[in-house]
Amino acid sequence: EIAPALVGNRDLLYLDVALENSIRAAAERGVGSAGFGAAALMGPLLQNLCLSKGDNEEACYCLKAWLSLPGSIRSGGRPSREEALQSVAVINRIRRLLSETSDHIVETISGFATALGNAAKCDPWAVEIFAEEVVRGGPAFAISLVISAIEPTLRQKAELGAWQVISPHEVMGVVEVVEHLSTVQNKVYDEPTVLVVHNVTGEEEVPEGVVGLLTPDAPDVLSHVSVRARNMHVLFATCHDEEPLDQIKKAEGQYLRFKPTAAGAVTWVSPSLQSIDAFTGNLLTNESQQGANQVLNLTIDIPRWCGKWVVTANEFRDGVVGAKSKNLANLRGKIPDWIRLPSAVTVPFGSFEQALEMHENHPIRDQIRGLVHQLKQLPRHLAAPPPTNSNGNGTGQQHPPEGPQAILAKCRELAMQVKVPGELKEQLAAAMRESGIPVPENEERWNMAMEALRGVWASKYNDRAFYSLRKCGIESDDVRMAVCVMRVVPARYAFVIHTKNPSNNDANEVFCELVKGLGESLVSGMVPGSSIAFAARKDNLDHPETLAYASKSEGMFVRESLIFRSDSNGEDLEGYAGAGLYESITMDETQLVRVDYNDDPITKDPEFRRKVMSDICKVGAAIEAALGSAQDIEGVVDPDGNVHVVQTRPQV
């Protein structure tokens, strides 16, 4: 109704700007003295942001989520632990909205601001911070002030962990400890550096060469340094607990790799998987460091092709298929009937290599062999192509040798061009019918299925797999990729279970995470935000404890389809964590869909939540008992509440 009146009406626009400034100023004055009472300002400020944004779908979801919280939260009262847990999840979703809003504004106006500022001969510093100041002058800034005011109380009431991640990026650098960021903001670091900074006001600049900032301080999420960190892809996180930061400080001078987790924490390890334990944060002993400095030198058996293109469950044996297929077959008859196991057939080890021996695939085979030979000739320390000579002489300049990434990308590209044998397709169709798995109904869908199969084969040449295996003394060419094929189970929720709690190494406690939709949004890191986390003692599985609620804005969903799961001989070596190295691909493309956790019974219905969580924990305990060791389990809960286990592997 108001849109027609806006056209050409400058006075109305000026009124809108004036009201915006008044709201922001009032909020900024009120937040400083209100303490947790500032929570009462969140609803009106979110509503204002919704009215101010063009694409406001996520802002409306955030407003709805906030308004669904108990009145004791929204009015700034005294929350219970459960209320505080739910509130923190909503706060995390709102924080992500503010980050996205900030990034969009900066990206939109930075180019124009730079051109205009340079043309007007403005000081470089003014041009550089112009976009950030526009963000701070907008409706999102007041919301960020409210978050800073109320979050410490909520986290304390919720008994949550240490970390608040402002800019989530996986980085690696040398640890350095400084007192004030302002004292080093003009310093240029010659090597990638992660700073542990005691004091951050939010107005500082990220020093050149810094890839990570960790602080016990609580700078605003839309402060200058926060915005710059996100724009520069720098890890920036606040730690509310002294102990983790103390452990990191003890590693000063060491190279560490830091990674934000799906649960909203930060883990750290040395590049050679030593120095600091990623789960406990404890420095390893000198003895264990010396052991970790050595290449593991694991051995891998290279199985031969069994002579069949597809095998069914009664043929899942060592040397034919991988642990995913074997574990599913081994569970049958050993776990309660209410735990459902999907039917599966598998394209066995060596099928990709055998397909390359077809006459029409010989050119591809020869090219891959040449590229693999190049990989083997590269020194272990070469992680990327050396930089080109930039001295400008150009005379006689030679192209630098390609690094592993470029060679591996060419291998994947070639693998996607492999012609799949007609016999494989015929045997796959017959095995699927025999096993009760829906067969693609036409040639178009068969082409999609074969593309997914090739995609799993090609993941043999993934960068992360190459580097991980090389650290263990294994050549990626020794990997043989079996592919487990099953129907995608319709998922209301997806879950991951660790039957030994990885956060405290407690073998008597099951730890689980759960999301709406497919598990890919949980295990891949493609969907930002935290999942629902819970745990239960094995002697009290009927009463799981909720550890965190979900803050994800999206879930991953797919139509009725097939999934082709990697099942290689390089994923489940004893003492080696190979999970996630290779791809599992749905025949149909997955879709990202906006989700509302606060309106879902998993959040708002305590008895429903307890039942779902208890069932999942019982699944973990039953499978661990059946297989005799701690397990890493993936599964789904279908729309009717049935629990399905889609894969399990030993927990490493």
Secondary structure, DSSP 8 states (H G I E B T S, - for coil): --HHHHTT-HHHHHHHHHHHHHHHHHHHHHHHHHGGGGGGGHHHHHHHHHHH-SS-HHHHHHHHHHHTS-HHHHTT----HHHHHHHHHHHHHHHHHHHHHHHHHHHHHHHHHHHHHHHTT--HHHHHHHHHHHHHTSHHHHHHHHHHHHHHHHHHHHT--SEEEEE---EEEEEEEEEEGGGTTT-EEEEEEEEEEEE--S-S---EEEEEEEESS---TTSHHHHHHHHTT-EEEEE--HHHHHHHHTTTTSEEEEEE-TTS-EEEE-TTS-SB-TTT--B--HHHHHHHHS------------S-S-B-GGG--TTTS-HHHHHHHHHTTTS-TTEE---EEEE-TTHHHHHHTSGGGHHHHHHHHHHHHHHHHS-TT--S------SS--TT-------HHHHHHHHHHHHTT----HHHHHHHHHHHHHHT-----SHHHHHHHHHHHHHHHHGGG-HHHHHHHHHTT--GGG--EEEEEEE----SEEEEEESSBTTTTBTTEEEEEEEEB-THHHHSS-S-S--EEEEEETT-TTS-EEEE----SEEEE--S-EEEEEEETTSS-TT---TTSS-EEESS--EEEE--STTSHHHH-HHHHHHHHHHHHHHHHHHHHHHTS-EEEEEEE-TTS-EEEEEEEE--
